[in-house]
């Protein structure tokens, strides 16, 4: 029996679903530099490592305040 392959990166939508957060909240979090993302072609991706690091910061007591706003031009 083969082990399922663990994902190394998530699409933007998958990251929203994994975190249980909305798109606008995640966009603003990336825009503020609190969560790192990268692009492959036209797809915005977020590494599993970045998601875990973000969660670890929150669990360590660092708060993240959602703000309205979109990604800076060129980041979408």
N, C-alpha and C positions, 0 to 999 in steps of 0.2 A: 504494500500500500504506500503510495507516494504522499509526502507531506504537502499540504497546500503552500504555494509560494507566498511569502510575506511581502506585502506591498512596500516599496521603498519611497514612493511618491503618490500623492493624490491629486486629482483634478480639483479645481476650485470648488465645484459642486460637491464632490466627495468629501472634501475637508469641511465644508459647511455641515454636511450630514453627520460626519464623524464627531464634530464638536457640538452639534445641536444648536448651531447659531445661524442667523440669517445672513444673506449675501451682503447687505449694506454694512452690517457690523464687521464682517470679515474684511471687506474692502477697506474700511477705515482703519482697522487694526494693521493691515499690511501697509497702508499709506503712511501711518505714523511710525513705521519701522519696528513695530512690536512683534511682528511675525514675518519671517523671510519667505519670499516666493521667487519663482523663476519661470521663464517661458521656454517652451519647446514648440517651435513653430508659432501657432496662434493660441496654443493652450497655456493657461496659467497653471502652474503646478506648485504644490507645497510638499516638501519632503516629510516623511514620517518622523525623521529626527527633529525637524523644525517644529512640527506639531507637538511632539513629546516635550521638547524644551520649553515651548510656550505653556504647556500644561504644568510642567514642573515649576515655572516661575509663579504661576497663579497659586499653586499649592503651597509655595513657600511664603505666601502672604503678599506678593506684589499684586496690586489691583490694576485692572485695565478698565478705563472708562470709555464706553462707546461714544463716538462723536459722529455727527452727520458729515458726509463728504464722500467723494469718490476718489479713486486712485489718481495720482498725479498723471498728467498727460504722458503717454508712452508706457504706462504701467498696466494698462488694461489688456 
